[in-house]
Amino acid sequence: MFEVESSDRLFCIVLDKWLAFAISYSDIPGLQIAVRKKEKLIFSKSYGLADLEGAEAYTPRHLGHLASQSKMVTSCLTMQLVQDGVLTLDQRLAKLVPWAGAHKDNRFRDITVRDLLSHRSGLCSNGSEGSYWELFRDFPSEAQFIAELKETPLVYAPDTCTKYSNYGFALLGLVLQEVTGKPYHALVAEAAARRWRISELLPDHAEGQFPFATGYSKKIYDGACKPFRHVCANALAPAVGLCGNAESASLFAWRYYCSNDFLTPALREELTRSKWNIKNLTEEFYGLGTMFSPFKDTFLTGHSGSTPGFYSQTRYLAGTDYVFSVVVNGSEPVAASIVCSVARLLHNLARNFDDVESGTVITSDILMNWWGASLYAVSPRRALLFSVSGWGFGDCTALERRADGTYASDDISGYSSVGEAVRFKRDGEKIVEAKFAAFTALPFADFITKSQVSFTS
């Protein structure tokens, strides 16, 4: 079981209450979340079901498809070969892949390892026949991939724009095979077991090796979601094949971005030194196998993943000691929202309560009225009102304690109850009611019971 320092206990309590409520009223079957601080696991929990048909509870041990988080793993393998002197970032394909010179587009041979890592190769995203993404056919084999790639012209000249390409990372996997003489899957399995020491990261789906969650569609089949069959990514494994769970992905990200276990400090700096704008997106950046999403005055650094039935996100909050990872076994793209919400929650709790004061805070469960759901964190000096709206969470309103023991805020909208008193009813170490001016918010079960008088029948 993980240990939690006193300064993080409030964060974990609020996080758990929000997620338990959100999963109960969502269309996704289940999710995993892991939070690490300086590599140590401070929060790890699963919610909902790993398998709807068998009513199997989701656990932190279940594996799922991490999809494009594969690019972090492939970039790590590449950078470690650079560190070992086997590769350089500026080597060209003409020197690395025997058939590069036979490509119909002469620009192909000038693509570099750095271009592939940064999505600046100019290659297409997924080939000309991508119906494997709909699972209408299998993902291409290595022979099929090479045959198609040889005949596919570049969309842009190398190193002219950042265009996301799964084919680029699949090609990088072939480069790794050429320079090591080992299949990509064997490289990942060997590195995970010996160099990375993370057993629950697999280069592709391996049925029966670990408990595996089932991925589900949206509720478009007579109001129900349907289970997807398990598939292997085959030649696209270096781009989208990775399988794992939130705990293993968060541990990998911490060691890759924050420690010297995997790379020297100079190479870790190289990973994040260059941030290229994704073409036509001003607020999204890509480095070497790494996504950067602006957050406050820093970045959420890492990678997302999506494939039929699964969404995932693993991010290091740059400049802090925290890594977050989320895996969802459904087809709603909520993993990124959850990670951003977790970062906001952490930021707002730290900004409003110091380590000593956080130990005095008591919290409510989710409180309801007809205008929404909320969660309160209350200290003798200040209360934070967190609005609960699906998978968006973490923003809050600060209420200051007044001489009469009530709380109020002058910073909320004038359309709301600005400056008016908020009174809390307590039951031991829990807030069980909040009266905000004329409005009363109650625990969900109590609200459901009392609100029956609101209806005509």
N, C-alpha and C positions, 0 to 999 in steps of 0.2 A: 504494500500500500504506500502511496505517496505521502510525504510530509509537507506541511504548510507552515511557513513562518507566520507569526502573529500579524505582520504588516500586510500579508496577502490573504488573510482569512476572510476579511470582509468582502474582498473581490470575489473569492470563490463562492461565498454564500449567495451573493446577489446574482452571480452568473448562473448558478444552479437553479435558483428560483425562476429566473427568466426562461431558461432553456426548457425546464420541465413544463412550464405553462405553454410556451410557444409550440412545442412538438405535439402537445395534446390537441391543439386547434389548427393543425396544418394538414396539408395533403401529402407530406412526405412520410414514408414508412418509418425511417429512423435516421439517427446520426451519431457520430462519434466526435468527441472533441478532446484535445490534449493541449495543456499549457505548460511550458517549461520556463524556468528561471535559472539562468546559469547552468543549463543542462538538466537540473533536477526537476522532476515531474511534480508540479504543485497542484494540478487538477487534471483528472482523466475520468471521463464518464461517457456512457452511451445511453441514448434515449430511444424509445420506440422499439421497432421490430426489425430483425435481420431477415426474417422470412415470414411473410404474411400468411401463406397457406398453412405453415406448420406452427404459427404463433410462437416463433422462436425469438426470444429476447436478443436485442443487439447488445454485444459486449465489447469492451476495449480490445479483445483478442481477435475479433472477426476481421478478416481481410476484405478489401474491396478493390475495385479498379481505380487507381490514382491517375491514370491517363497521362496528361501532359506534364505531370510532376516528374515523369520519366526524364524530361529534359534536364532537370537538376542532376539526376544520377549520371546521365550521359556526359554532361559538362564536367562533372566531378572526375569521371574516368579519364576524360580528355586532359583535364588540367593536371591530373596526377601523372599522366604520361609525359606531359610537358615538364613537370617537376623532375621526372626521372630521366629526362634527356632523350626520350624516344621520339617526341614530336616537338614542333614549334608552331606557334599560333599563325605564323605567316607562310607556312608551307602551302604550296598549291596542289590542287588535285592531280595535275599532270605528273607530279612526283610521287603520288601516294596511291592512286587507283590505276591499275594497268590499262583499263579500257577508256580512261578519261579522254585520251587523244582521239578516240574514234567517235566521240559524241558529235551529233549533227550540228550543234551550235558551238562555234569555235570559242566562245566566251566561257564555256563550261570549264575548260582546263585551267582557267585563271582564278577560279574560286579558291579561297583560302580556308584553312581551319577556322580562323577567326570569323570569316564570313558565315560559315555554317553555324557556329555557336551563337552569333548575334542576329540571325535571320536576315543577313544582308547578302545572301548568295544570289538573289534574283530568281530562285527556283519557284515553281508553282507550289501551292499549298498542299494539295492532296492528290495530284494526278488528274488525268482527264476523265477517269471513270471512278468516281468515289462512292459508288453505291454500297461499298462495304461499311460505310459509316451508318447506313440505315439497316445494316445487318442483313441486306438482301443477298450478299455473297460473303465469302471469307475474305479476310484481309490478305493482300498479296503476299505470295511467297517471295523469297529472295530472288529467285530467277525471274519471276514475273515483274518484280519491282525494277530490277536492272534493265530488263528488256524495254519496259515502258520509259524509264528515265533516259535511256540512250536516244529515244526518239522525241523527247519533249523539249522544245526550245525554252530558253530562259524568258521570264516575263520582263525582267529588268536586268541591266548590266550589273555585275557584281559590285558591291560596296557603293551603291547609289541611293538606296532607300531601305528601310526596315520593313520587310513584308514577311509576316509569319509563315513558316513553312515546315509542316510535318515531314515532307519529303527531304528537306535539308537535314533534319536530324536523323532520319533513316539512313541517308547517305553518310553522315558522320559515323554511324554505327558500322558501316562497311569499311570506312577508313580505319577505325579501331581494330577491326578484324584483320585488315591487311598488315598493320604495323606490329600486331602482337602474335598473329598466327593462331588466334583463338576465336571461337564463335562469340558473338556479343553476349548471348545468354550465359555462357560460361564465365565471361569476364565479370558480369554483374554478380553472379552467384559466388564466385571466388572472392571478389572484393567485399561483398556483404558479410561473408563468413569470417574472413581473415583480417582484412585491412580496416573495415568499417565497424565490425563487431555488432551488426544489426541483423538478426536472423529473419525478421518478419518483413523483409523487402525482397520481392521476387521480380525477375525481369519480365515475366509474363504470367498469365493465369496457370496455376498448377492445381488442378482439382484434387481434393482429398488431403493435401499436405497440411493445410490449416483450415479452421472453420472459415467459410467464405460467405459473406452476405449476398443476398440476391438483390439485383438492381431492378427497379420498377419504372414503368412508363408513367406519363401523366394520366389523370383520370378521364380519358377520352373514349374508353370502351364501355359504353352504357354506364357511365359514372364510376367505373372501377379502373384501377391501375393494373397492368399485366406484368408478369415477371419476364425479364429478358433472359435469353439463353446466354450462358457463359461463352465468351469467344477469346481467341488468342490474337494478338496483334501481328504476329509473324514478322515480316520484314520491317514493319513500322514500330516494333518494340522499342527501339532507341528513342522514339518520339512519344509513344502513347501506351506502351505495354505494361508499365510498372504496376505492381499490386502491393498493397501494404495496408497499414492502418494508421490512425492519427498519432499513436505513440511512436511508431517507428519512423514516420515521416518527420515528426517534430524533432526527434533525436538526430536524424540525418541532417536536417537543416541547421540545428544548433552547431553540430560539429563542423559542418561545411562552411558556414558563414561567420562563426563566432570563436572557433577554437583553432589551435595549431595542429590538431590531430590529423587532418586530411591534407592541408596545404600550408606552405610557408606563408608568413604575413605578406610578403611581396606578391605572391600569386593570389592570395585572397583580395588584396587591394586591386589587382588586375581584373578580378571578377566583376567588381562594382565600379571601377574607375570611369569607364565609358558608359553613358546612358543615352541610347539613341531613341528619338521619338518614333513610335510606331506610326507608319504612314497614315496621314490624315487624322491622327489623334494627338492632341496637344498635351494631354494630361496622363498619358501612359508611355512608359519607357521600357527599353529592353537592354540588358547588358550581355554577358556571356552565359547563356543558359539560364538567365535570371530576369524575372519581371520586377519592375519598380512601380508602385502605386503611391502617389503623394498622400501623406497623412500628417496634418498639422504642419510642423516645420521639418519633418523627416520623411522617411519612406517605409512602406510595408514591402519587404524584400523577400522574394522566394518564387513560388510558382503556383498556378492554378491547374486544375485538370477537369475535363468533362468527357464523358462517353455515354452512350445510351444506358441509362439506369444509375449513373453515379456523377456527382459533382464533388470536387474537393478543392482545398486551398491550404497551403502551408506558407506562413509568412513570419519572418523575423522583423520585429519592430526596431528599425535601425537606431542605434544610439542608446538602446536600453538592454536589459538582460532577458527579454521575453521573446519566446517563439510560440505561435499559435498554429494548430492544425485542426482542420475540420473535414470529415468525410460524410457525405449524405448518400444514402442508397435510393434516391428518387430522381425524377427528371425536372425538378424545380431548381433553378440556378440560385440557391440561397447561401452556398458556402462562403462566397465572397462577402455577402452582407453580414453573415455571422462573424467572420474574422474582423471586419471593420467595426462592428458593434462591440466586440470584445476589447478591441484597442481603445475605443471611445470610453467604455466603462472603466478600464484601467486608468486612462488619462484623467477622467473626471473625479474618480475617487481619490487619486493621488493629489490632485490639485486642490481638493476641498478638505481632506482630512490627512493630518500627518500621522506618523506611525503610532504615536501615543493616543491621539484622539480616536483613531480607527478602532481601538480596543473598547471604546465606550459606546460605539454605535449599535443601535438595535434596528432591526429591519421589519418591514411588513412582508406578508405574502403578497401575491398579486391582488390588488384591490380594484373593484369594478363599480361603475355606474353606467348610465346610458350614454355617457360622453366618452367612454373609453376605459382602458385599463392602466394602472399605474403601480409603481413600487416605490416605497419610501425608505430612506436610510437616515436615521435620526440620531444626532448627538446632542449633548446638553447645550451646544453652541449653535448648531446649524442642522438643517434637514435638507436632503436632496430628493427632489421629485423626479423620478424616471418615468417617462411615458412609455408604455408598452404597445408597440404597433407591429405585429407580426415579427419578421426577422430583422427589423430595424430597431436598434436599442442603443443605450449608452449615453444619449444626450440627456441633459438634466437641467432643472431649474433649482437654484439655491434659495432656500428660505431661511432667513435669519431669525434667531430666537429674540423675542421681545420681553420686556420687564414682566408682563403678566403671564409668561409661560407659553404663550402662543407663538406661532411662526408666521412670517409673511415675506413677500417679495415685492420689490418695486420695479423689477426688471421684466415682468411678463407683459403680454399685450394688454392694452387698455380695453380691448373687447372682453377680456377675461376678468378675474377677480383680483386685479392688481391692488396691492397694498392691504388686502383684507386678511383676516386672521385664518390660520389653519390650526385646527385642534386635533390632537391624536388621542385615541383611546388605546390603552395598553393592557395586555394580559401577560404578566411576567416579562419575559424578554422578547416580546413580539408586539408589533403594532397591529391591532385588529380592526381599526376604523379610522378614517380620516374625514374630518368635516372641513371642507374648503369653502368658506363663506356659506352660501345656501346649499351647497352640494355635498352629498354624503357618498363615500366610497367604502364598499364592504368586501370582505373576502369572497371569492368567486362563488363558493357553495352557498354562503349566506345570501348573496345577491340573487342567485337563481331562485332560492326559496321565497324571499321577501318580494321579489319583483313580479310574482304571479298575480298580485292584485292589480298590476298595470294593464292586464289584458281583458278583452271583452268576454272571453270564455276560456 
